């Protein structure tokens, strides 16, 4: 099962852009897009701030049963790689 997360972030050097994280089959893909008319491109390596935001978004979804606690643990394991 695929899990998708997305949020907007702002950096002083690059400005405002959208981050999309897709987790499928134990693999994680980080993409970024700046503006509505641009294409998705690879984003990486993700910063500690990006990982913290991903874990925050995942933890928010567990109580609402949008993802399982096992899926949250899998995301935490992916950070350790």
JOMO-V817597 format. One record per backbone hydrogen bond with DSSP energy under -0.5 kcal/mol. NH is the residue of the N-H (numbers start at 1). CO is the residue of the C=O. E is the energy in kcal/mol with one decimal. If there is no record, write none. Layout:
# JOMO-V817597
NH,CO,E + NH,CO,E
This chain:
# JOMO-V817597
3,23,-2.5 + 5,21,-2.7 + 7,19,-2.1 + 9,17,-2.8 + 11,15,-2.0 + 15,11,-2.7 + 17,9,-2.7 + 18,33,-3.1 + 19,7,-3.4 + 20,31,-2.5 + 21,5,-3.0 + 22,29,-2.3 + 23,3,-2.9 + 24,22,-0.5 + 24,27,-2.2 + 27,24,-1.5 + 29,22,-2.4 + 31,20,-2.6 + 31,29,-0.5 + 32,41,-2.7 + 33,18,-2.0 + 35,33,-0.7 + 38,35,-0.7 + 41,32,-2.4 + 43,30,-2.3 + 51,47,-2.0 + 52,48,-2.5 + 53,49,-2.1 + 54,50,-2.3 + 55,51,-2.7 + 56,52,-2.3 + 57,53,-2.6 + 58,54,-2.4 + 59,55,-2.7 + 60,56,-1.7 + 61,57,-0.9 + 61,58,-0.7 + 62,58,-1.0 + 63,59,-0.7 + 65,62,-1.9 + 66,61,-2.4 + 67,61,-0.9 + 72,68,-1.8 + 73,69,-2.1 + 74,70,-2.1 + 75,71,-1.9 + 76,72,-2.0 + 77,73,-2.1 + 78,74,-2.0 + 79,75,-1.4 + 80,76,-1.0 + 81,77,-0.6 + 81,78,-0.8
